Amino acid sequence: MSVASSPQTGSSSGFLTDRSLVALAVLNFFLADARDGLGPFLDAFLATNGWSSMALGAIATAGGLIGLVATPIFGELVDNSRWKRALIAGPVIFVTIAALVTLLSPNPAVVWFGQMGTALVGAIIGPALAGLTLGLVGERLFARQIARNEFWNHGGNFLSLFAVFLVVPAFGTGGMTWLMIATALGTLAAIVAIDPNRIDHDVARGLDKDAGSHAPSGIRVLLRERGLLLLAIILLIFHFGNAPMGRLIAQDFALELQTPFRTTAIITGVAQAAMIVVAALAPMLIRRFGLSVIFLVALSALPLRGLLAGSFSGFWVIYPVQFLDGVGAGLLGILTPVAVEHMLKGTGRFNLGLASVMTIQGVGASLSNVVAGWLVTKGGFALSHFVGGGIAFLAMIIFILFRRDIIVDDKASQT
């Protein structure tokens, strides 16, 4: 029987006794670190090895563009695949190997190949994880489970960053190597522990079985859904301003303090701690205020973040700045798949739709890296932060004007 119809998944005790859901929590915990390789440490590590902000921005942009091309293709693949666990395990193995090689030999050829490959295979993890989650718990519990996923994901990130803070000073880059291997093995073990027979693959793609052959094709369902396109544009604008800010803060203080791993661990750890709190509170906040209000709260965090980051240069500023990152990006990480699932309910194109939204928002994140790098060369880190925060007002205005197209049924969407 599909877990989507199992009553035990609706309670905390059911969650604790369901092996597949416990494994899903463990998967999110370890995947937080394993899916990105060096992740937030890459920029600070390379900056202290002589790489410029412009060069780092070019790598991030090129990798992002590769991911953009691959993501909708992989979304369609997830919709039609019954191998969702393998679609997560394969990329994790590649990303870990690429990160280890980069850490040992950070020359341009290795870095470029590793990051381009990581961007390509990493593009499948998001849609595959969302589809796996929907297939395990079903539509009714999807929003709550997404919040749980984010809680464990950010918890894993936070503890990983804390481990880096302790291990690297004691063991150097060798400590980073063993940490990456451990998180990859933990991810793979959790994937194996998920019972493949518990995954309803029709539910996982958001298919209304009564629609039968009348369910629209992938391209048609995306083109006809106005709210999906508006959501993607809003996220494009948000991530254009938000994506480079944490990277640039890490570069700035890593160069100033010459402690790339520890500095980045603190900077990223503050955001992850905030995201843990956000993920824990999100279901209650959505029930109390509705998706529209919480969406607006998430979007409003970025202008304030940019203002603070651009106005103050002391290390203390990373705490409120990164807390706001946890509020903005953390909430959107939960709200986006929930909104997409409600818009595409019954079409059988959930993973393709989510992948398409991720693709368009990725345009903003990718292009912003090279633009932000250029702004740093022209006016310093503060100029980039002001521009990034300022552009977020446009996303807020669009959402306010068209929120009824994006949030299909605010009451029904509450968890």
Disulfide bonds with the S-S distance in Angstrom:
none
